[in-house]
Each structure stands twice: as C-alpha cells, then as structure tokens.
Amino acid sequence: MKKLIFSILHLVLVAILLTSCSKEDSNEFSASYLVGKWTVASYQIANFENSGETIDDTKNAAVRPTIEFKSDGTLSSNLFGSVATMIYTVNGSEIVLNKALAFETHNSFSVYLSGNMLTLKREDRFTIKGLSYTENTTIGLKRVP
C-alpha cells in the first residue's frame, strides 16, 4: 500500500513539474510587429557630446516626425526636416538599418514593444582628444492608428 501511495505521489509530482515547465521566452522579434506608421514621441540622447545633458531635438516639433516600416523591408523616415528611405532587417531583438536613421552612428537599435509603443535603444562609445564617453539613445515611437 505504501508503494502504491508513493508511486501515485511521485507521478503527481512529475506531472506538476512537467506542466509547470514552459518554453523560455524567446528574444526573437518579428519584423511584422513593426509594419505600419509610427509617430516619434521622443528622440533622446543622454550625455550628448559628453555634456552630461539629455537632448531631444523632437521636443518642440510642431509637426511630429514619423517613421514607417513597410512589409517589403523598407523604412521611410521624416526626421529633423529630412525624408529618407532605407532597408531594415530584424535580427532577434535588434533592428539593423542599411543607413543611419538620423545621426551617423544610428544604424542599429535594440527593439522593445509594449502595446502601441515601440522603443528603440542604442549605446555609442566615443573617444575624442583622449577622453572616452558614452551616449545612450532612446527613441520612443507611438503607432499611428
């Protein structure tokens, strides 16, 4: 009888462990999540040119800049008064552009999506006149309905 109870408890424990285990979340990000037009809510660069300040050139823009990801892998942007078209690819949770988005180093970003908000982030390291510093860029985008 003890063997039977022990066997049943063992099976129940194994069943609980197997059903509670799930595949770990993947860092994969599908390009299809990006497709559509996005309004740039902010384009912030922290420690801009080693100043210790955070700048946002879109802060007082009367007309909000936009970025549109198309299903054919192209992106159209209207940032800082300039219109550009480029090619994008998604590798895991990173987006890579064949041109710089706005500033010369801004051609790859980590991608974060939450509802209708998309956040693109990157870190740049510079050395000027022997001084090294880091700039952190965060672009906040809101999906256009």
N, CA, C and O atoms as a GROMACS GRO file, in nm:
protein
  580
    1MET      N    1   0.082  -0.119   0.000
    1MET     CA    2   0.000   0.000   0.000
    1MET      C    3   0.087   0.127   0.000
    1MET      O    4   0.058   0.223  -0.071
    2LYS      N    5   0.195   0.125   0.081
    2LYS     CA    6   0.284   0.240   0.087
    2LYS      C    7   0.350   0.263  -0.049
    2LYS      O    8   0.368   0.377  -0.091
    3LYS      N    9   0.385   0.153  -0.119
    3LYS     CA   10   0.446   0.166  -0.250
    3LYS      C   11   0.348   0.229  -0.348
    3LYS      O   12   0.388   0.310  -0.431
    4LEU      N   13   0.222   0.193  -0.339
    4LEU     CA   14   0.121   0.248  -0.429
    4LEU      C   15   0.102   0.398  -0.404
    4LEU      O   16   0.097   0.476  -0.499
    5ILE      N   17   0.092   0.437  -0.279
    5ILE     CA   18   0.076   0.579  -0.244
    5ILE      C   19   0.200   0.657  -0.287
    5ILE      O   20   0.189   0.765  -0.344
    6PHE      N   21   0.320   0.600  -0.260
    6PHE     CA   22   0.444   0.665  -0.300
    6PHE      C   23   0.450   0.680  -0.452
    6PHE      O   24   0.491   0.785  -0.502
    7SER      N   25   0.409   0.578  -0.526
    7SER     CA   26   0.409   0.583  -0.673
    7SER      C   27   0.313   0.688  -0.725
    7SER      O   28   0.346   0.762  -0.818
    8ILE      N   29   0.196   0.696  -0.665
    8ILE     CA   30   0.096   0.795  -0.708
    8ILE      C   31   0.148   0.936  -0.678
    8ILE      O   32   0.136   1.024  -0.763
    9LEU      N   33   0.203   0.958  -0.560
    9LEU     CA   34   0.258   1.090  -0.526
    9LEU      C   35   0.372   1.127  -0.620
    9LEU      O   36   0.384   1.241  -0.663
   10HIS      N   37   0.455   1.031  -0.651
   10HIS     CA   38   0.566   1.054  -0.743
   10HIS      C   39   0.513   1.094  -0.881
   10HIS      O   40   0.565   1.189  -0.940
   11LEU      N   41   0.413   1.025  -0.932
   11LEU     CA   42   0.354   1.059  -1.062
   11LEU      C   43   0.290   1.198  -1.060
   11LEU      O   44   0.304   1.274  -1.156
   12VAL      N   45   0.220   1.230  -0.951
   12VAL     CA   46   0.157   1.362  -0.940
   12VAL      C   47   0.266   1.470  -0.940
   12VAL      O   48   0.251   1.572  -1.007
   13LEU      N   49   0.373   1.450  -0.866
   13LEU     CA   50   0.482   1.546  -0.860
   13LEU      C   51   0.546   1.564  -0.998
   13LEU      O   52   0.572   1.677  -1.040
   14VAL      N   53   0.572   1.456  -1.067
   14VAL     CA   54   0.630   1.464  -1.201
   14VAL      C   55   0.535   1.537  -1.296
   14VAL      O   56   0.578   1.620  -1.375
   15ALA      N   57   0.406   1.507  -1.287
   15ALA     CA   58   0.307   1.573  -1.372
   15ALA      C   59   0.303   1.723  -1.346
   15ALA      O   60   0.294   1.802  -1.439
   16ILE      N   61   0.309   1.763  -1.219
   16ILE     CA   62   0.309   1.906  -1.184
   16ILE      C   63   0.433   1.974  -1.240
   16ILE      O   64   0.425   2.083  -1.297
   17LEU      N   65   0.548   1.911  -1.223
   17LEU     CA   66   0.672   1.969  -1.273
   17LEU      C   67   0.671   1.982  -1.425
   17LEU      O   68   0.716   2.083  -1.479
   18LEU      N   69   0.621   1.882  -1.493
   18LEU     CA   70   0.619   1.886  -1.640
   18LEU      C   71   0.522   1.990  -1.693
   18LEU      O   72   0.552   2.058  -1.791
   19THR      N   73   0.406   2.005  -1.629
   19THR     CA   74   0.309   2.102  -1.679
   19THR      C   75   0.345   2.245  -1.640
   19THR      O   76   0.304   2.340  -1.707
   20SER      N   77   0.422   2.262  -1.533
   20SER     CA   78   0.461   2.397  -1.495
   20SER      C   79   0.580   2.448  -1.574
   20SER      O   80   0.606   2.568  -1.577
   21CYS      N   81   0.653   2.358  -1.636
   21CYS     CA   82   0.767   2.399  -1.718
   21CYS      C   83   0.715   2.445  -1.853
   21CYS      O   84   0.633   2.378  -1.915
   22SER      N   85   0.763   2.556  -1.897
   22SER     CA   86   0.724   2.605  -2.030
   22SER      C   87   0.849   2.649  -2.102
   22SER      O   88   0.954   2.671  -2.042
   23LYS      N   89   0.836   2.662  -2.232
   23LYS     CA   90   0.948   2.708  -2.311
   23LYS      C   91   0.984   2.850  -2.266
   23LYS      O   92   0.897   2.934  -2.247
   24GLU      N   93   1.113   2.875  -2.250
   24GLU     CA   94   1.155   3.008  -2.208
   24GLU      C   95   1.117   3.110  -2.313
   24GLU      O   96   1.114   3.080  -2.433
   25ASP      N   97   1.088   3.231  -2.267
   25ASP     CA   98   1.055   3.338  -2.361
   25ASP      C   99   1.169   3.357  -2.459
   25ASP      O  100   1.286   3.351  -2.422
   26SER      N  101   1.133   3.379  -2.582
   26SER     CA  102   1.233   3.398  -2.685
   26SER      C  103   1.262   3.547  -2.700
   26SER      O  104   1.174   3.630  -2.681
   27ASN      N  105   1.384   3.579  -2.736
   27ASN     CA  106   1.420   3.716  -2.764
   27ASN      C  107   1.389   3.752  -2.909
   27ASN      O  108   1.415   3.863  -2.954
   28GLU      N  109   1.333   3.655  -2.981
   28GLU     CA  110   1.303   3.679  -3.121
   28GLU      C  111   1.194   3.784  -3.133
   28GLU      O  112   1.097   3.784  -3.056
   29PHE      N  113   1.209   3.871  -3.227
   29PHE     CA  114   1.116   3.980  -3.250
   29PHE      C  115   1.081   3.976  -3.398
   29PHE      O  116   1.170   3.986  -3.482
   30SER      N  117   0.956   3.961  -3.430
   30SER     CA  118   0.914   3.951  -3.570
   30SER      C  119   0.906   4.089  -3.635
   30SER      O  120   0.853   4.184  -3.576
   31ALA      N  121   0.958   4.099  -3.756
   31ALA     CA  122   0.952   4.225  -3.830
   31ALA      C  123   0.807   4.266  -3.855
   31ALA      O  124   0.779   4.385  -3.871
   32SER      N  125   0.715   4.171  -3.858
   32SER     CA  126   0.575   4.204  -3.883
   32SER      C  127   0.517   4.293  -3.773
   32SER      O  128   0.420   4.365  -3.797
   33TYR      N  129   0.573   4.288  -3.652
   33TYR     CA  130   0.528   4.374  -3.542
   33TYR      C  131   0.556   4.521  -3.572
   33TYR      O  132   0.487   4.610  -3.521
   34LEU      N  133   0.656   4.547  -3.654
   34LEU     CA  134   0.698   4.684  -3.682
   34LEU      C  135   0.616   4.750  -3.792
   34LEU      O  136   0.604   4.873  -3.797
   35VAL      N  137   0.560   4.669  -3.882
   35VAL     CA  138   0.496   4.722  -4.002
   35VAL      C  139   0.387   4.822  -3.965
   35VAL      O  140   0.298   4.793  -3.885
   36GLY      N  141   0.396   4.940  -4.026
   36GLY     CA  142   0.299   5.046  -4.003
   36GLY      C  143   0.369   5.178  -3.981
   36GLY      O  144   0.492   5.187  -3.983
   37LYS      N  145   0.289   5.279  -3.959
   37LYS     CA  146   0.342   5.414  -3.938
   37LYS      C  147   0.348   5.444  -3.790
   37LYS      O  148   0.256   5.412  -3.714
   38TRP      N  149   0.458   5.507  -3.750
   38TRP     CA  150   0.484   5.540  -3.609
   38TRP      C  151   0.517   5.689  -3.598
   38TRP      O  152   0.592   5.743  -3.679
   39THR      N  153   0.462   5.753  -3.497
   39THR     CA  154   0.496   5.892  -3.466
   39THR      C  155   0.610   5.892  -3.364
   39THR      O  156   0.607   5.817  -3.267
   40VAL      N  157   0.708   5.976  -3.387
   40VAL     CA  158   0.821   5.985  -3.294
   40VAL      C  159   0.777   6.072  -3.175
   40VAL      O  160   0.757   6.193  -3.189
   41ALA      N  161   0.762   6.008  -3.060
   41ALA     CA  162   0.724   6.080  -2.939
   41ALA      C  163   0.846   6.149  -2.878
   41ALA      O  164   0.834   6.258  -2.821
   42SER      N  165   0.963   6.085  -2.890
   42SER     CA  166   1.087   6.144  -2.840
   42SER      C  167   1.206   6.078  -2.908
   42SER      O  168   1.200   5.962  -2.949
   43TYR      N  169   1.313   6.155  -2.920
   43TYR     CA  170   1.440   6.104  -2.976
   43TYR      C  171   1.548   6.161  -2.884
   43TYR      O  172   1.609   6.263  -2.914
   44GLN      N  173   1.570   6.092  -2.772
   44GLN     CA  174   1.659   6.143  -2.669
   44GLN      C  175   1.798   6.082  -2.677
   44GLN      O  176   1.815   5.962  -2.699
   45ILE      N  177   1.897   6.168  -2.658
   45ILE     CA  178   2.036   6.124  -2.650
   45ILE      C  179   2.090   6.172  -2.515
   45ILE      O  180   2.106   6.292  -2.493
   46ALA      N  181   2.118   6.076  -2.427
   46ALA     CA  182   2.172   6.109  -2.294
   46ALA      C  183   2.323   6.125  -2.303
   46ALA      O  184   2.391   6.050  -2.372
   47ASN      N  185   2.374   6.224  -2.233
   47ASN     CA  186   2.516   6.260  -2.231
   47ASN      C  187   2.563   6.302  -2.370
   47ASN      O  188   2.671   6.264  -2.415
   48PHE      N  189   2.480   6.379  -2.437
   48PHE     CA  190   2.509   6.423  -2.574
   48PHE      C  191   2.644   6.495  -2.579
   48PHE      O  192   2.666   6.592  -2.507
   49GLU      N  193   2.731   6.446  -2.665
   49GLU     CA  194   2.866   6.501  -2.684
   49GLU      C  195   2.939   6.523  -2.552
   49GLU      O  196   3.010   6.622  -2.534
   50ASN      N  197   2.919   6.429  -2.460
   50ASN     CA  198   2.986   6.428  -2.330
   50ASN      C  199   2.950   6.550  -2.244
   50ASN      O  200   3.029   6.594  -2.161
   51SER      N  201   2.830   6.604  -2.266
   51SER     CA  202   2.788   6.724  -2.193
   51SER      C  203   2.722   6.692  -2.060
   51SER      O  204   2.707   6.781  -1.975
   52GLY      N  205   2.683   6.566  -2.040
   52GLY     CA  206   2.609   6.531  -1.920
   52GLY      C  207   2.461   6.562  -1.934
   52GLY      O  208   2.382   6.530  -1.845
   53GLU      N  209   2.422   6.622  -2.044
   53GLU     CA  210   2.283   6.660  -2.067
   53GLU      C  211   2.214   6.562  -2.161
   53GLU      O  212   2.278   6.495  -2.241
   54THR      N  213   2.081   6.556  -2.147
   54THR     CA  214   1.999   6.477  -2.238
   54THR      C  215   1.930   6.574  -2.332
   54THR      O  216   1.864   6.668  -2.289
   55ILE      N  217   1.945   6.549  -2.462
   55ILE     CA  218   1.880   6.636  -2.561
   55ILE      C  219   1.767   6.558  -2.628
   55ILE      O  220   1.768   6.436  -2.635
   56ASP      N  221   1.670   6.633  -2.677
   56ASP     CA  222   1.560   6.575  -2.756
   56ASP      C  223   1.522   6.679  -2.860
   56ASP      O  224   1.447   6.772  -2.833
   57ASP      N  225   1.576   6.661  -2.980
   57ASP     CA  226   1.550   6.757  -3.087
   57ASP      C  227   1.405   6.755  -3.136
   57ASP      O  228   1.365   6.844  -3.210
   58THR      N  229   1.328   6.656  -3.095
   58THR     CA  230   1.187   6.650  -3.137
   58THR      C  231   1.094   6.712  -3.033
   58THR      O  232   0.973   6.722  -3.056
   59LYS      N  233   1.148   6.754  -2.920
   59LYS     CA  234   1.067   6.801  -2.808
   59LYS      C  235   0.967   6.910  -2.845
   59LYS      O  236   0.851   6.902  -2.807
   60ASN      N  237   1.010   7.009  -2.918
   60ASN     CA  238   0.921   7.122  -2.950
   60ASN      C  239   0.874   7.121  -3.096
   60ASN      O  240   0.830   7.223  -3.148
   61ALA      N  241   0.883   7.006  -3.160
   61ALA     CA  242   0.842   6.998  -3.301
   61ALA      C  243   0.691   7.018  -3.314
   61ALA      O  244   0.613   6.948  -3.250
   62ALA      N  245   0.652   7.113  -3.397
   62ALA     CA  246   0.510   7.139  -3.420
   62ALA      C  247   0.446   7.022  -3.493
   62ALA      O  248   0.334   6.980  -3.460
   63VAL      N  249   0.516   6.970  -3.592
   63VAL     CA  250   0.471   6.852  -3.663
   63VAL      C  251   0.558   6.736  -3.617
   63VAL      O  252   0.680   6.740  -3.630
   64ARG      N  253   0.493   6.632  -3.563
   64ARG     CA  254   0.569   6.519  -3.510
   64ARG      C  255   0.638   6.442  -3.622
   64ARG      O  256   0.574   6.411  -3.723
   65PRO      N  257   0.765   6.411  -3.606
   65PRO     CA  258   0.836   6.328  -3.704
   65PRO      C  259   0.772   6.189  -3.710
   65PRO      O  260   0.708   6.146  -3.613
   66THR      N  261   0.790   6.120  -3.822
   66THR     CA  262   0.732   5.986  -3.837
   66THR      C  263   0.834   5.889  -3.894
   66THR      O  264   0.931   5.927  -3.961
   67ILE      N  265   0.810   5.763  -3.865
   67ILE     CA  266   0.886   5.652  -3.923
   67ILE      C  267   0.784   5.549  -3.968
   67ILE      O  268   0.692   5.515  -3.892
   68GLU      N  269   0.799   5.499  -4.090
   68GLU     CA  270   0.707   5.397  -4.140
   68GLU      C  271   0.786   5.274  -4.182
   68GLU      O  272   0.872   5.280  -4.270
   69PHE      N  273   0.754   5.163  -4.118
   69PHE     CA  274   0.813   5.034  -4.154
   69PHE      C  275   0.719   4.966  -4.253
   69PHE      O  276   0.600   4.952  -4.225
   70LYS      N  277   0.771   4.926  -4.366
   70LYS     CA  278   0.689   4.860  -4.468
   70LYS      C  279   0.718   4.711  -4.470
   70LYS      O  280   0.827   4.667  -4.432
   71SER      N  281   0.621   4.633  -4.515
   71SER     CA  282   0.636   4.487  -4.514
   71SER      C  283   0.742   4.437  -4.611
   71SER      O  284   0.786   4.322  -4.600
   72ASP      N  285   0.783   4.521  -4.706
   72ASP     CA  286   0.887   4.480  -4.801
   72ASP      C  287   1.029   4.501  -4.746
   72ASP      O  288   1.126   4.483  -4.819
   73GLY      N  289   1.040   4.539  -4.618
   73GLY     CA  290   1.172   4.557  -4.556
   73GLY      C  291   1.231   4.695  -4.575
   73GLY      O  292   1.349   4.717  -4.547
   74THR      N  293   1.149   4.790  -4.622
   74THR     CA  294   1.198   4.928  -4.633
   74THR      C  295   1.137   5.013  -4.522
   74THR      O  296   1.032   4.980  -4.467
   75LEU      N  297   1.204   5.120  -4.493
   75LEU     CA  298   1.163   5.212  -4.389
   75LEU      C  299   1.168   5.352  -4.448
   75LEU      O  300   1.265   5.388  -4.515
   76SER      N  301   1.065   5.431  -4.423
   76SER     CA  302   1.065   5.572  -4.463
   76SER      C  303   1.061   5.655  -4.336
   76SER      O  304   0.981   5.630  -4.246
   77SER      N  305   1.149   5.754  -4.330
   77SER     CA  306   1.151   5.839  -4.211
   77SER      C  307   1.141   5.986  -4.252
   77SER      O  308   1.186   6.026  -4.358
   78ASN      N  309   1.081   6.061  -4.164
   78ASN     CA  310   1.072   6.206  -4.178
   78ASN      C  311   1.119   6.262  -4.044
   78ASN      O  312   1.039   6.288  -3.955
   79LEU      N  313   1.251   6.280  -4.034
   79LEU     CA  314   1.312   6.323  -3.908
   79LEU      C  315   1.392   6.450  -3.929
   79LEU      O  316   1.468   6.461  -4.026
   80PHE      N  317   1.376   6.544  -3.839
   80PHE     CA  318   1.457   6.665  -3.837
   80PHE      C  319   1.456   6.736  -3.973
   80PHE      O  320   1.559   6.788  -4.016
   81GLY      N  321   1.340   6.736  -4.040
   81GLY     CA  322   1.327   6.807  -4.166
   81GLY      C  323   1.382   6.734  -4.286
   81GLY      O  324   1.390   6.792  -4.395
   82SER      N  325   1.420   6.609  -4.271
   82SER     CA  326   1.476   6.535  -4.383
   82SER      C  327   1.400   6.403  -4.400
   82SER      O  328   1.373   6.331  -4.303
   83VAL      N  329   1.368   6.372  -4.524
   83VAL     CA  330   1.298   6.249  -4.559
   83VAL      C  331   1.400   6.150  -4.612
   83VAL      O  332   1.484   6.185  -4.696
   84ALA      N  333   1.394   6.025  -4.564
   84ALA     CA  334   1.489   5.923  -4.608
   84ALA      C  335   1.418   5.789  -4.622
   84ALA      O  336   1.319   5.762  -4.554
   85THR      N  337   1.470   5.706  -4.711
   85THR     CA  338   1.423   5.569  -4.727
   85THR      C  339   1.543   5.478  -4.712
   85THR      O  340   1.651   5.507  -4.764
   86MET      N  341   1.526   5.369  -4.640
   86MET     CA  342   1.634   5.275  -4.617
   86MET      C  343   1.579   5.134  -4.603
   86MET      O  344   1.458   5.114  -4.600
   87ILE      N  345   1.668   5.038  -4.595
   87ILE     CA  346   1.631   4.898  -4.577
   87ILE      C  347   1.656   4.860  -4.432
   87ILE      O  348   1.756   4.900  -4.372
   88TYR      N  349   1.562   4.782  -4.375
   88TYR     CA  350   1.580   4.735  -4.238
   88TYR      C  351   1.569   4.583  -4.234
   88TYR      O  352   1.499   4.521  -4.314
   89THR      N  353   1.640   4.524  -4.138
   89THR     CA  354   1.627   4.382  -4.110
   89THR      C  355   1.616   4.366  -3.958
   89THR      O  356   1.668   4.448  -3.882
   90VAL      N  357   1.549   4.261  -3.917
   90VAL     CA  358   1.535   4.232  -3.776
   90VAL      C  359   1.614   4.106  -3.746
   90VAL      O  360   1.592   4.001  -3.808
   91ASN      N  361   1.706   4.117  -3.651
   91ASN     CA  362   1.787   4.003  -3.606
   91ASN      C  363   1.763   3.984  -3.458
   91ASN      O  364   1.818   4.058  -3.376
   92GLY      N  365   1.680   3.887  -3.422
   92GLY     CA  366   1.646   3.867  -3.281
   92GLY      C  367   1.569   3.986  -3.230
   92GLY      O  368   1.461   4.017  -3.280
   93SER      N  369   1.624   4.054  -3.131
   93SER     CA  370   1.558   4.173  -3.076
   93SER      C  371   1.631   4.301  -3.118
   93SER      O  372   1.627   4.402  -3.047
   94GLU      N  373   1.697   4.295  -3.234
   94GLU     CA  374   1.770   4.410  -3.285
   94GLU      C  375   1.725   4.442  -3.427
   94GLU      O  376   1.702   4.353  -3.508
   95ILE      N  377   1.713   4.570  -3.455
   95ILE     CA  378   1.684   4.614  -3.591
   95ILE      C  379   1.811   4.677  -3.647
   95ILE      O  380   1.878   4.756  -3.579
   96VAL      N  381   1.844   4.640  -3.771
   96VAL     CA  382   1.965   4.690  -3.836
   96VAL      C  383   1.923   4.763  -3.964
   96VAL      O  384   1.844   4.710  -4.043
   97LEU      N  385   1.975   4.883  -3.983
   97LEU     CA  386   1.943   4.966  -4.099
   97LEU      C  387   2.063   4.972  -4.193
   97LEU      O  388   2.177   4.965  -4.148
   98ASN      N  389   2.037   4.985  -4.323
   98ASN     CA  390   2.149   4.996  -4.417
   98ASN      C  391   2.204   5.138  -4.425
   98ASN      O  392   2.304   5.161  -4.492
   99LYS      N  393   2.140   5.233  -4.358
   99LYS     CA  394   2.186   5.371  -4.347
   99LYS      C  395   2.160   5.418  -4.204
   99LYS      O  396   2.088   5.354  -4.128
  100ALA      N  397   2.219   5.529  -4.170
  100ALA     CA  398   2.193   5.587  -4.039
  100ALA      C  399   2.056   5.653  -4.037
  100ALA      O  400   2.016   5.719  -4.133
  101LEU      N  401   1.984   5.634  -3.928
  101LEU     CA  402   1.849   5.690  -3.916
  101LEU      C  403   1.851   5.842  -3.909
  101LEU      O  404   1.781   5.908  -3.986
  102ALA      N  405   1.930   5.898  -3.821
  102ALA     CA  406   1.936   6.044  -3.809
  102ALA      C  407   2.079   6.091  -3.790
  102ALA      O  408   2.125   6.182  -3.859
  103PHE      N  409   2.148   6.030  -3.697
  103PHE     CA  410   2.287   6.067  -3.670
  103PHE      C  411   2.376   5.957  -3.726
  103PHE      O  412   2.332   5.842  -3.736
  104GLU      N  413   2.497   5.988  -3.761
  104GLU     CA  414   2.580   5.897  -3.842
  104GLU      C  415   2.600   5.758  -3.784
  104GLU      O  416   2.623   5.663  -3.859
  105THR      N  417   2.591   5.741  -3.653
  105THR     CA  418   2.610   5.607  -3.595
  105THR      C  419   2.479   5.533  -3.570
  105THR      O  420   2.481   5.416  -3.532
  106HIS      N  421   2.367   5.598  -3.592
  106HIS     CA  422   2.238   5.539  -3.555
  106HIS      C  423   2.183   5.448  -3.665
  106HIS      O  424   2.088   5.483  -3.735
  107ASN      N  425   2.246   5.329  -3.678
  107ASN     CA  426   2.202   5.235  -3.780
  107ASN      C  427   2.165   5.098  -3.723
  107ASN      O  428   2.137   5.006  -3.800
  108SER      N  429   2.164   5.083  -3.592
  108SER     CA  430   2.115   4.960  -3.530
  108SER      C  431   2.061   4.994  -3.391
  108SER      O  432   2.114   5.081  -3.321
  109PHE      N  433   1.955   4.923  -3.353
  109PHE     CA  434   1.888   4.952  -3.227
  109PHE      C  435   1.835   4.823  -3.165
  109PHE      O  436   1.798   4.730  -3.237
  110SER      N  437   1.832   4.818  -3.033
  110SER     CA  438   1.757   4.714  -2.964
  110SER      C  439   1.611   4.755  -2.969
  110SER      O  440   1.579   4.874  -2.958
  111VAL      N  441   1.522   4.657  -2.986
  111VAL     CA  442   1.380   4.685  -3.007
  111VAL      C  443   1.299   4.636  -2.888
  111VAL      O  444   1.317   4.523  -2.843
  112TYR      N  445   1.210   4.722  -2.838
  112TYR     CA  446   1.119   4.686  -2.729
  112TYR      C  447   0.979   4.731  -2.770
  112TYR      O  448   0.960   4.846  -2.808
  113LEU      N  449   0.881   4.641  -2.761
  113LEU     CA  450   0.745   4.672  -2.800
  113LEU      C  451   0.653   4.645  -2.682
  113LEU      O  452   0.658   4.539  -2.620
  114SER      N  453   0.567   4.742  -2.652
  114SER     CA  454   0.468   4.726  -2.546
  114SER      C  455   0.339   4.792  -2.594
  114SER      O  456   0.329   4.915  -2.596
  115GLY      N  457   0.241   4.712  -2.633
  115GLY     CA  458   0.116   4.766  -2.685
  115GLY      C  459   0.142   4.844  -2.811
  115GLY      O  460   0.200   4.792  -2.907
  116ASN      N  461   0.098   4.971  -2.812
  116ASN     CA  462   0.118   5.055  -2.930
  116ASN      C  463   0.242   5.145  -2.919
  116ASN      O  464   0.256   5.241  -2.994
  117MET      N  465   0.330   5.112  -2.824
  117MET     CA  466   0.453   5.188  -2.804
  117MET      C  467   0.574   5.102  -2.844
  117MET      O  468   0.586   4.987  -2.802
  118LEU      N  469   0.661   5.161  -2.923
  118LEU     CA  470   0.783   5.095  -2.968
  118LEU      C  471   0.901   5.179  -2.918
  118LEU      O  472   0.902   5.301  -2.935
  119THR      N  473   0.998   5.113  -2.858
  119THR     CA  474   1.116   5.183  -2.810
  119THR      C  475   1.239   5.125  -2.879
  119THR      O  476   1.259   5.004  -2.882
  120LEU      N  477   1.321   5.213  -2.934
  120LEU     CA  478   1.447   5.175  -2.996
  120LEU      C  479   1.559   5.232  -2.911
  120LEU      O  480   1.556   5.350  -2.876
  121LYS      N  481   1.657   5.148  -2.876
  121LYS     CA  482   1.766   5.194  -2.790
  121LYS      C  483   1.900   5.153  -2.849
  121LYS      O  484   1.912   5.051  -2.916
  122ARG      N  485   2.001   5.236  -2.822
  122ARG     CA  486   2.138   5.203  -2.861
  122ARG      C  487   2.235   5.276  -2.769
  122ARG      O  488   2.200   5.374  -2.703
  123GLU      N  489   2.357   5.226  -2.766
  123GLU     CA  490   2.463   5.288  -2.689
  123GLU      C  491   2.582   5.311  -2.782
  123GLU      O  492   2.622   5.221  -2.856
  124ASP      N  493   2.636   5.430  -2.778
  124ASP     CA  494   2.754   5.465  -2.859
  124ASP      C  495   2.867   5.506  -2.766
  124ASP      O  496   2.848   5.579  -2.669
  125ARG      N  497   2.987   5.457  -2.798
  125ARG     CA  498   3.107   5.494  -2.722
  125ARG      C  499   3.198   5.574  -2.815
  125ARG      O  500   3.223   5.536  -2.929
  126PHE      N  501   3.246   5.686  -2.762
  126PHE     CA  502   3.332   5.775  -2.840
  126PHE      C  503   3.459   5.805  -2.763
  126PHE      O  504   3.461   5.801  -2.640
  127THR      N  505   3.565   5.835  -2.836
  127THR     CA  506   3.688   5.886  -2.776
  127THR      C  507   3.729   6.009  -2.856
  127THR      O  508   3.757   6.000  -2.976
  128ILE      N  509   3.731   6.123  -2.789
  128ILE     CA  510   3.769   6.248  -2.853
  128ILE      C  511   3.876   6.313  -2.767
  128ILE      O  512   3.858   6.335  -2.647
  129LYS      N  513   3.988   6.344  -2.830
  129LYS     CA  514   4.102   6.405  -2.761
  129LYS      C  515   4.141   6.325  -2.637
  129LYS      O  516   4.171   6.382  -2.532
  130GLY      N  517   4.141   6.192  -2.651
  130GLY     CA  518   4.183   6.104  -2.543
  130GLY      C  519   4.079   6.080  -2.435
  130GLY      O  520   4.104   6.001  -2.343
  131LEU      N  521   3.963   6.146  -2.443
  131LEU     CA  522   3.858   6.125  -2.343
  131LEU      C  523   3.750   6.034  -2.401
  131LEU      O  524   3.698   6.059  -2.510
  132SER      N  525   3.718   5.929  -2.327
  132SER     CA  526   3.613   5.836  -2.370
  132SER      C  527   3.484   5.870  -2.299
  132SER      O  528   3.483   5.906  -2.182
  133TYR      N  529   3.375   5.856  -2.372
  133TYR     CA  530   3.243   5.877  -2.312
  133TYR      C  531   3.140   5.795  -2.387
  133TYR      O  532   3.165   5.745  -2.497
  134THR      N  533   3.022   5.783  -2.326
  134THR     CA  534   2.914   5.702  -2.381
  134THR      C  535   2.789   5.790  -2.398
  134THR      O  536   2.756   5.870  -2.311
  135GLU      N  537   2.723   5.774  -2.511
  135GLU     CA  538   2.592   5.835  -2.534
  135GLU      C  539   2.489   5.722  -2.542
  135GLU      O  540   2.514   5.620  -2.605
  136ASN      N  541   2.375   5.742  -2.478
  136ASN     CA  542   2.265   5.646  -2.484
  136ASN      C  543   2.147   5.710  -2.554
  136ASN      O  544   2.095   5.812  -2.510
  137THR      N  545   2.104   5.648  -2.664
  137THR     CA  546   1.994   5.700  -2.742
  137THR      C  547   1.870   5.616  -2.718
  137THR      O  548   1.876   5.493  -2.720
  138THR      N  549   1.757   5.683  -2.696
  138THR     CA  550   1.629   5.617  -2.681
  138THR      C  551   1.528   5.690  -2.768
  138THR      O  552   1.505   5.810  -2.753
  139ILE      N  553   1.468   5.614  -2.861
  139ILE     CA  554   1.364   5.669  -2.947
  139ILE      C  555   1.231   5.608  -2.906
  139ILE      O  556   1.214   5.486  -2.909
  140GLY      N  557   1.138   5.693  -2.868
  140GLY     CA  558   1.005   5.648  -2.831
  140GLY      C  559   0.910   5.672  -2.948
  140GLY      O  560   0.898   5.783  -2.999
  141LEU      N  561   0.842   5.566  -2.991
  141LEU     CA  562   0.750   5.574  -3.105
  141LEU      C  563   0.611   5.527  -3.064
  141LEU      O  564   0.597   5.434  -2.985
  142LYS      N  565   0.510   5.592  -3.118
  142LYS     CA  566   0.372   5.553  -3.092
  142LYS      C  567   0.306   5.517  -3.225
  142LYS      O  568   0.312   5.594  -3.321
  143ARG      N  569   0.243   5.399  -3.230
  143ARG     CA  570   0.181   5.353  -3.354
  143ARG      C  571   0.066   5.446  -3.393
  143ARG      O  572  -0.016   5.484  -3.310
  144VAL      N  573   0.064   5.483  -3.521
  144VAL     CA  574  -0.043   5.567  -3.575
  144VAL      C  575  -0.160   5.474  -3.607
  144VAL      O  576  -0.144   5.377  -3.681
  145PRO      N  577  -0.278   5.502  -3.551
  145PRO     CA  578  -0.393   5.413  -3.577
  145PRO      C  579  -0.437   5.413  -3.723
  145PRO      O  580  -0.532   5.344  -3.759
   0.00000   0.00000   0.00000
